[in-house]
Amino acid sequence: MDRRDVPQAVITRLPRYYRYLGELLEEGVERISSNELSERMKVTSSQIRQDLNHFGGFGQQGYGYHVPTLYAEIARLLGLDRVHNMIVIGAGNLGRALAGYANFEKRGFNITALFDKNPELVGKKNVRDIETYAMEDIEEYMDTHEVEIAVLAIPKTGAPEVAKRLCDKGIKAIWNFSHTDLDVPKGVVVENVHLSESLMKLSYAMEEA
């Protein structure tokens, strides 16, 4: 099946499968049935089978799923079988927190640089061993380094202009924390993260509970 035909809901569940399978590997589990995985994930076994059948199934009747193989296959589907170089635009509290999260590297997301307009931060390694560059150096850095993903951790007023600069230099994907929608060329992937909206959803759910 063409990946473009896979429902978005299925794609959204893939990281969750990956996380649970990783926990099973840590526990030394090599084989698991859809029913057993269902109990752990609180998803019906039929939903699990339907989701995985979009990519070939991976299971064997009477055997279940071979955990290491399924874990590796989902990693491949998610693009976690290779390294993705990332830069963070904005070295404020959020940008530094994201750059400081070492677990990204365990998943193959390697943050190589931060960029900020504050001259007091430029030229310093403010987070781990990652250097902070001036905003005007984005293009030069991308000319001399392989960068696939940019993280926008800046106010929404400056985000569209920075996104255009990144797209002009061939960025493949933007992880957008800037609380504004971005107009990007076809082929550039944008994942918007609205922390306040997530909190409002939580508040709504509390009211309904």
C-alpha positions in Angstrom: 0.0 0.0 0.0 1.1 3.5 -0.8 2.0 5.4 2.4 -0.2 8.2 1.3 -3.2 5.9 1.5 -2.5 5.0 5.2 -5.1 6.8 7.5 -3.7 9.6 9.6 -5.1 7.9 12.8 -2.9 4.8 12.0 0.2 6.9 11.6 -0.5 8.7 14.8 -0.6 5.3 16.7 2.8 4.1 15.2 5.0 5.9 17.8 2.8 4.4 20.6 3.4 0.9 19.2 7.1 1.7 19.0 7.2 2.8 22.6 5.4 -0.3 23.9 7.5 -2.7 21.8 10.6 -1.0 23.2 9.4 -1.7 26.7 8.8 -5.3 25.8 12.3 -5.6 24.5 13.7 -4.1 27.8 11.7 -6.8 29.6 13.2 -9.5 27.4 9.9 -10.4 25.6 10.5 -11.9 22.2 7.0 -12.9 21.1 3.6 -11.4 21.8 0.1 -12.0 20.5 -2.2 -9.2 19.4 -4.4 -10.0 22.4 -1.5 -9.6 24.8 -0.4 -6.4 23.1 -4.0 -5.2 23.3 -4.1 -5.6 27.1 -1.0 -3.5 27.5 -2.0 -0.8 25.1 -5.7 -0.6 25.8 -6.4 -0.9 22.1 -8.5 -3.7 20.7 -6.6 -6.6 19.1 -8.6 -6.2 15.9 -7.5 -2.5 15.8 -3.8 -3.6 16.2 -4.2 -6.2 13.4 -5.9 -3.7 11.1 -3.2 -1.0 11.8 -0.3 -3.3 11.1 -2.0 -4.8 8.0 -1.6 -1.4 6.3 2.1 -2.2 6.2 2.1 -5.9 5.6 0.9 -7.4 8.9 4.2 -8.7 10.3 2.4 -11.3 12.4 2.2 -15.1 12.0 -1.0 -17.1 12.8 -0.5 -19.2 15.9 2.7 -17.3 16.7 1.9 -13.7 17.1 4.5 -11.0 16.6 8.2 -11.3 16.9 8.9 -8.3 19.0 12.5 -7.4 17.8 11.4 -7.7 14.2 8.2 -5.6 14.6 10.1 -3.0 16.6 12.7 -2.7 13.8 10.0 -2.6 11.1 8.1 0.2 12.9 11.4 2.1 13.4 12.0 1.8 9.7 8.5 3.1 8.9 9.0 6.1 11.2 12.4 6.8 9.7 14.2 6.0 13.0 16.7 3.6 11.3 18.8 6.6 10.4 20.1 9.9 11.8 18.2 13.1 11.2 20.2 16.3 11.8 18.2 19.1 13.4 18.7 22.8 14.3 16.8 24.7 16.9 15.7 28.3 16.0 15.4 30.2 19.3 17.6 29.6 22.3 15.1 30.8 24.9 13.6 28.6 27.6 11.7 26.3 25.2 14.6 26.1 22.7 17.1 25.2 25.4 14.8 22.7 27.0 14.3 20.9 23.6 18.0 21.0 22.8 18.8 19.6 26.3 16.6 16.6 25.9 19.2 13.9 25.2 16.5 11.3 24.5 16.0 12.7 21.0 19.5 11.4 20.0 18.5 7.9 21.1 15.8 8.1 18.5 18.1 9.3 15.8 17.3 13.1 16.0 20.6 14.8 16.4 20.5 18.5 17.3 23.6 20.2 15.9 23.1 23.9 16.5 20.9 26.6 18.0 20.2 30.0 16.6 19.2 33.2 18.5 19.2 36.9 18.1 20.6 37.6 21.6 24.3 38.5 21.1 25.0 37.3 24.7 24.2 33.7 23.7 25.9 33.7 20.3 29.2 31.8 20.2 28.5 29.9 23.4 27.6 26.3 24.1 24.6 27.1 26.3 23.1 23.6 26.2 25.3 20.5 26.5 27.9 20.8 23.7 25.7 22.6 21.2 26.8 25.9 19.9 24.5 28.9 19.5 24.8 30.9 16.3 23.4 34.3 15.2 20.1 34.3 13.4 21.8 35.9 10.3 24.1 32.8 10.1 21.2 30.3 9.3 21.8 30.3 5.6 25.6 29.9 5.9 25.3 27.1 8.4 22.8 25.2 6.1 25.2 25.7 3.2 28.0 23.9 5.1 26.0 21.3 7.1 23.5 18.7 6.3 20.2 19.7 8.1 16.9 18.0 7.5 14.7 19.3 10.3 14.3 22.8 11.9 12.7 23.4 15.2 10.9 26.8 15.5 10.9 27.9 19.1 10.5 31.6 18.5 7.5 34.0 18.8 4.9 33.8 16.0 5.7 37.3 14.7 9.1 36.2 13.3 8.2 32.6 12.4 6.9 33.0 8.8 10.0 35.0 7.7 12.4 32.4 9.3 10.4 29.5 7.9 10.7 31.1 4.4 14.5 31.4 4.8 14.7 27.7 5.9 12.6 26.6 3.0 14.7 28.6 0.5 17.7 26.7 1.8 16.0 23.3 1.3 14.8 22.3 4.7 12.7 19.1 4.6 10.6 19.5 7.7 9.7 22.0 10.4 8.7 21.2 14.0 6.7 24.4 14.7 6.2 25.6 18.3 5.6 29.2 17.2 1.7 29.2 17.6 1.1 30.3 14.0 0.3 28.5 10.8 3.1 28.5 8.2 2.9 28.8 4.4 5.5 26.4 3.1 6.2 25.0 -0.4 4.9 21.6 -1.4 7.2 18.9 -0.1 8.1 20.6 3.2 6.5 18.8 6.1 5.3 20.9 9.1 4.3 19.5 12.4 2.6 22.1 14.6 2.8 21.8 18.3 0.4 24.1 20.3 1.1 23.6 24.0 -1.7 25.9 25.1 -4.2 24.1 22.9 -3.2 20.8 24.4 -3.7 22.2 27.9 -7.1 23.6 26.9 -8.1 20.1 25.6 -7.1 18.8 29.0 -9.2 21.4 30.8 -12.2 20.5 28.6 -11.8 16.8 29.4 -11.7 17.7 33.1 -15.0 19.5 32.8 -16.6 16.5 31.1 -15.2 14.0 33.5 
